């Protein structure tokens, strides 16, 4: 049997996806280290949390001279730039997927976003919104989920009038994702096991 060019392309497509996702995650981790430094966290704490050596963290921190470091990032759900809202939507969708334990319509989409198979394009965000709306309509979910979705959806429908917050789109998306999940879990303790 002979390996064709098409067969080789299929074989390498999955590997390329994983490599690309790995490179993006390394960049995101480097940005998050800068965010943590901006929040006043010690290099020792950051090294522990990132599972990196202290010299590796120091090297990441040294890449930014004092004047080049971005200003501290605001950690509030009440931000309305698109990457922040996309992160909140992603966090909400993942909470729904875990709460519905595999029965959520948005579950596969969330998995594809988490693994880097799908990107945050306007079309993909629209599709995720549609799937989340279906889950909210069809499943019995905590009221906080609908309130969070209503706020996110309204803000995505009306472009923000203010400038984008500090940090890259991927860093802002990741922070908003975690803040949204944390907020939903605080509001609904015991809805699912972590």
N, C-alpha and C positions, 0 to 999 in steps of 0.2 A: 504494500500500500504506500502511496506517495503522499507527502505532505504538500498541499497546495498553498498558494499565497493567501487564499481566503481562509483556509484552515489555520495557518500561522497567525493571521490577523485576529481570528476568534480566540486563539490560545493566548495571545499577548494582550488582548483587550482587557481582560480581568486583572492581569498583573499591572498593566499601565495605570488602571484605575486605582489600585491599592497604592502604588508608588506615588501617584499624584496626590492622593488623599494624605499619605504620610508626609509629603513635603509641605502641604498646606497646614497640617497639624503642627509640624515643627515651627513654622512661621507664627502660627497662632500662639503656641506656647511661649515663644520669645516675646511676643507682644503682651501676653498676660503677665509675664515676669515683670515687664515695665509697669504695668498697671498696679501690680502688687507693691512694687517699690514706691510708686506714687502714693499708695495708700499708707506708706510708712512701715510695711512689713520688713522684717529682717531677712538678710540673705539666708540665714540658717533655717528660718521658717519656710521660706520659699523653696529651698533645696529639699527639705523634708516633704513638702506638699507635692512638688513636681517629680519626686523620686530621682533627683539629679544630685551630683556631687556639689559641694560648696564651691570648688574652683570653677565648675561649669556654670553655675549661677553667676558667680563673680564676672566671668567672661561675658555673659549675656548683658549684665548690668553695665559693664565697662564700655559696651558698644555705643552707649548714649552718653555723651558728655553732659554735664549738669545743664547747660543751656539748650541741649537738644531734646531733653526728656519732655514728653508730652505732659500737659497739665493733668492733674488727677481727674479721673473719670467719675462722673456723677452716678451714684448707685441708687436710682429711683425708677420705679416702673413708669412714672409720669414723664416720659420722653417720647417724642413723636416723629423722629426721623425714621426712614424706611427700614434700615438694618435693625434698629432697635425693635420696631414693631414685628419684623419678620422673626426675630429671636423669640419674642413673646408668643407669637403664633405657634412656632415650633415647640416651645415648652408646653403650651396648652395642649397641643395635639399629642405630644408624648404622654402627658398626664392622662388624657382621654384613652389612649391606646393601652396604657397600663391598667387603668381602672376597669376597662371593659375586657381585659385579659384575652386579647387575641380576636375579639369580635368587632373591634372598631374598624370602620371603613378607612380611617386615616392611618391605620397601623403600618401598612406596607410603605406608604409614602414617607412616613416618619423614619422608618428604617432606612430607606434609600437616602434621605437627607443626612442622617447620622453617619452613614457609611461613605458619603461623598459621591454616591451614584447619581444623585440629582443635585442641582445647584439652585441657588435662590434667584431664579429669574422671575420676571413678572408673571409668566404663564404658570410656572410651578407654584408660586405663591397663590395665584388664583385657584389652582386645582386643590391645593391644600385647604384653602378657605372653604371651598365647596364640600370637601370631604368632612371637615370639622363641623360645618353646618348640618350635614346629613346625620352625623353622630349625635349632635346636640338635639336635633329634632326627634330622632328615633329611639334614643336610649335614655334611661332615667339616670341623670348625672347630677352632681351637686350644683346648686344654684350659682356658686361662685364661678363655675366654668362658663356659664352663659354670660354672666356679667363681664368676665374678662374678655370673652370673645366679642361682645358688643363694643367694648371700649377699643379693642384692637382693630376691629373691622371699620368702625367709624373713622378712626385715625388713618387707616390705610386708604379709605375712600377720599379723604380730604388731605392733600399734600401739606406737610408742615411748612409754616411760614418762617420758622426760625432756622438758623444754620445747623448743620449736622454737628452732633456732639463730638467730643474728642475720641480718638482711637479709630482704628480701621473698621471697615464694615464687618469683617469676620469677628473681630474682638468684641464689638458692640453687640453683634448677634449672639455670640456665646454668653456674654454676661447677662443679656436680657433673657435668654433661654433659661439660665439657672435661677435668676431672680424670680421669673414667673413661676417656675416649678416650685421653688421654695415657698412663695406666697400661697399658691394653691394648696400645698401640703399643710401649711400652717392653718389655713382656713378650714380644711377638711381632714383632720387627723384620722388616721386609720382607714382611709378609703382604699389603700392598697399597700402591699408590703414592698419595701425597697430592697 
